[in-house]
Amino acid sequence: MSTPQAPGGSESGDRIPQYVYGVTRSDAELPADVNGLDDRPVSLVQDGGVCAAVVSDLPTGRALGERADLVAHQRVLNSLVDAGTVVLPFRFGAALADREAVEKELLADNSDRLGQVLDQLDGRVELRVKATYVQDEVLGEIMADEPEIGELSQRLREVPPDAADAVYYDRIRLGELIAQAMERRREHDGQVLLDGVAPAAEAFARKTPAREEDVLDASFLVAADRRDQFEEAVEELGRTHGQRIRIRLIGPLPPYDFVPEA
């Protein structure tokens, strides 16, 4: 581990635009083997206070937004998280005019607030739990537990192919009923899963499921000394619900979901 110097030996007065990955402690050490956008060296910009910005020279001659840029942004932040370094991650695309602007406009003008956020994140990790239905299992439950759906499904299966047009609206109705039943189960099961792990976390952020089969997608802020307890709670949910719900634990991640927006 080492603290890299300014990229390319540039001085603070050089007008080299800087890409900002996030903010950390002024005494943090950066992993020596991680590079940023366009494989440029990553360094710290300090203002003499408690915070430092993690930066690299901004690529020139092209717009940002390539997949490699997104990967590099995440790679830098993940390297800090993996090293156990507290970091306030910035969303992709943050840049300032030069290192002096980073020092004065970002750090000096916001030092108290940035320090408070770092205090809130210090000693904690973000872990994400994603849960997805085993669709055949859940559809079987719906058919067995809800007579209207089961009876309509059975009746439609008995309709000969040459009469399919006559039951067109019945098929639409069946789809609607199944979707409603899935939504009821998702609300119930998602809450059960959330209740099973939330007590081991300090905070959580629940996201709206993206797909019909998604049961839960939530991020949790977990104290490092309670991580084992949190992971055991996730494993217990897997043992209890694994036949009908697939549960994945992802992380640790940069704590995007627990950084104040303003």
Secondary structure, DSSP 8 states (H G I E B T S, - for coil): -B---SGGG--TTS---EEEEEEEETT--B-TT-B-GGG-B-EEEE-SSSEEEEEEE---SS-S--HHHHHHHHHHHHHHHHTT--EEE--TT-EESSHHHIIIIIIGGGHHHHHHHHHHHTTEEEEEEEEEE-HHHHHHHHHHH-HHHHHHHHHHHTS-GGGGGGGHHHHHHHHHHHHHHHHHHHHHHHHHHHHHHGGGSSEEEE---SSTTEEEEEEEEEEGGGHHHHHHHHHHHHHHHTTTEEEEEEEEE--GGGS---
